[in-house]
């Protein structure tokens, strides 16, 4: 075997590992920024009716139907959060998310252990405070749910007087 090939292989492998770490860090940062934007949007939306201003639609208020091409382009972290945020108030296990992504067209053939991948993504999203972990006696592996509150279709006007 030519030693140059071995050297090229080692360098390429090191670069691949570095890129994978960089990608994971960017995904974590993106989840954190998304959570901050969502929190600020909630603040603005809480104040807006008090001063007669319209509210800002939140990113998850109207989820467009997505196809497998969008999911693949978005990546596993975004696709996982999409599934969780589509149904606020519901908790999901890693198996639930795997099944829902599969239903939406996610290709699991490239993953040796899809559930392990999903558990890692769920932990990272929870650590970034993008989702919340729901722990129960009957769920030793945990379940996760959206941090977004259920969407209220119409906000009642503030009272004009205190009776």
Steps between C-alpha positions, in 0.01 A plus 500: 500500500627845410571708817374812324151352485508419869606859575226641272247273667602611850486870405161459334367310801625772740337770285173304491496469880573873537217587260258274688588669831463843339160402361381376841614827660321709236181296545516554876558874454212518250268329746604747770445801272162362393397470865611859568309630197192306607521642854533857372209444259288387794596816690410722205173311449409538867550878487362571150125470583544734796611781271279419201773345286458175304675189626783332313422153369727248669709265294297199606153653472444388145710201403500444127477141389850379437640236277800276533716737291448782750566267793822367349624850427411616852692225676410265782500761778264737321280213382477367857406840640247543216324178605490607865386857428225389263306359793543722803364349816592147391810319618710279275735210558793436267296219344207736436732745325663227293159375387370849420811593302473172311136582422614838367753331272822503702750243371644302791706264280819703556475472879640201687288575806226760436375501859847577632524793256160630610586467870817704439305769313233512772764541770672781308170680435404468867846619611458803271159562661325463164274220627411372843552155644196340659601236752253259647503180699390298200744669261851418619653611168306825505264678270536843348255775413497843345581803711248698298164545667192382320395762250204713605289589199371828637620708793213660693524877541622628838223582748380860499429499870550286805156413634 
